[in-house]
Amino acid sequence: MLALVFQVGDDRLALDVRGIHEVTPRVRLHALTCGPSWLAGTLVYRGRVVPILDLHRLAGLGDCPVLLNSRIILVPQPGGEGGQLLGLLASEVSDLQEVDEGGARRTHFAEDGAPDFGAALVDRKGVLRLLDLERLLPDSMRHQLPGFSRGQSP
């Protein structure tokens, strides 16, 4: 599978390009008063309000670094209604690579009720986490997203 590779702290993450709507430059976001700490804010994208999740904050690493290659990765929001999008704020978004998702033993390292950054597998540069958007946010966080359909199971 072809994947977009990026950094969250010391972890390299990969996301299947077939699940990506668009990758945009990092722009100034609209702050959310009383929003969850892991939400960086919102972005108006083609007339829609899109919540932007800071993957660094989600991992407990503080704010995503402001780098030239920090990007917002727009993806369909898991459990979202009517084509709702979710933005993932990540750093060092600069690489596309082929990932053999079946060629390595995949192991999850997520605690119950905590964010899951995906299965760990080995590639030519070391350990790579294969991000699965359906597993990223636990239910307690997923329900805090605008547009989340509570009638659907994740």
C-alpha positions in Angstrom: 0.0 0.0 0.0 1.2 3.5 -0.7 1.3 5.6 2.5 2.0 9.1 3.6 4.7 9.1 6.3 5.0 11.7 9.0 6.2 12.3 12.6 4.6 12.5 16.0 7.3 13.0 18.5 9.9 10.2 17.9 7.3 8.0 16.2 7.0 7.6 12.5 3.4 7.1 11.4 2.0 6.0 8.1 -1.5 6.6 6.7 -2.9 4.8 3.6 -3.2 7.5 0.9 -6.5 6.0 -0.2 -8.0 7.4 3.0 -6.7 10.9 2.6 -9.0 13.6 1.2 -6.3 16.3 0.9 -3.1 17.5 2.5 -2.9 21.2 3.2 -0.3 23.6 4.5 -0.5 24.5 8.2 -2.6 27.6 8.5 -3.9 29.7 11.3 -6.7 27.9 13.0 -9.8 29.2 14.8 -9.4 28.5 18.5 -12.2 26.6 20.2 -13.2 28.0 23.6 -13.8 25.2 26.0 -12.8 22.6 23.4 -10.9 19.4 24.2 -7.2 20.0 24.8 -6.2 17.7 21.9 -8.1 19.8 19.3 -5.9 22.5 17.8 -8.9 24.4 16.6 -11.1 24.5 13.4 -10.5 25.3 9.8 -13.0 26.5 7.3 -12.5 24.3 4.3 -14.7 24.9 1.2 -17.5 26.3 3.3 -17.3 23.5 6.0 -16.0 23.8 9.6 -13.4 21.0 10.1 -12.1 20.1 13.5 -8.3 19.8 13.6 -6.8 17.2 15.9 -3.2 17.9 17.1 -1.6 14.5 17.0 1.2 15.7 19.2 -1.2 16.9 21.9 -3.1 13.7 21.6 0.1 11.8 22.3 0.9 14.0 25.4 3.8 15.7 23.6 2.6 19.4 23.7 1.8 21.4 20.6 2.7 20.2 17.1 6.0 21.9 16.2 5.7 24.8 13.8 7.9 23.6 10.9 7.9 24.2 7.2 6.8 20.6 6.6 4.0 20.6 9.3 0.7 19.9 7.5 -3.0 19.3 8.0 -4.0 15.9 6.7 -7.8 16.0 5.8 -9.5 12.6 6.2 -13.1 11.5 6.4 -14.1 11.7 10.1 -14.7 8.2 11.5 -18.4 8.1 12.6 -19.0 11.5 11.0 -22.2 12.3 9.3 -22.6 13.4 5.7 -19.0 13.5 4.6 -17.7 15.3 7.7 -13.9 15.8 7.6 -11.3 15.7 10.3 -7.9 17.4 10.1 -4.8 15.7 11.5 -2.1 18.2 12.4 1.3 16.5 12.1 5.0 17.4 11.6 7.5 16.3 9.0 4.9 15.4 6.5 7.1 14.9 3.5 7.3 11.2 2.4 5.3 8.8 0.4 6.4 5.2 0.6 5.2 1.7 -0.1 4.4 -0.2 3.1 4.0 -3.9 3.3 1.3 -4.1 5.8 1.2 -7.9 5.7 4.9 -8.6 5.5 5.6 -7.9 9.2 4.1 -8.9 12.5 1.8 -6.1 13.6 1.5 -5.3 17.3 -0.6 -2.7 19.0 0.7 -0.8 22.0 -2.3 1.2 23.0 -3.7 1.3 26.5 -7.5 0.7 27.0 -9.3 4.0 26.6 -6.3 5.8 25.2 -5.5 7.0 21.7 -4.2 4.2 19.4 -1.6 5.3 16.9 -1.7 1.9 15.2 0.1 -1.3 14.7 3.9 -1.3 14.8 5.7 -2.9 11.9 9.2 -2.8 10.6 10.4 -1.0 7.4 13.8 0.0 6.0 14.1 2.8 8.6 13.0 1.0 11.7 9.6 0.9 13.4 6.6 2.4 11.6 3.1 2.8 13.1 0.3 2.1 10.7 -2.4 4.6 11.7 -6.0 3.3 11.5 -8.4 6.2 11.8 -11.2 3.9 13.1 -9.0 3.0 16.1 -7.3 6.4 16.7 -9.7 7.9 19.1 -11.4 6.0 22.0 -15.2 6.5 22.2 -14.8 9.0 25.1 -12.9 11.4 22.7 -14.7 10.5 19.5 -18.0 11.7 21.0 -16.5 15.1 21.5 -16.1 15.7 17.8 -18.8 17.9 16.1 -20.9 15.9 13.6 -20.2 12.5 15.3 -23.1 10.2 14.9 -23.8 8.5 18.2 -26.0 5.9 16.6 -23.1 4.3 14.8 -20.6 2.0 16.3 -16.9 2.8 15.6 
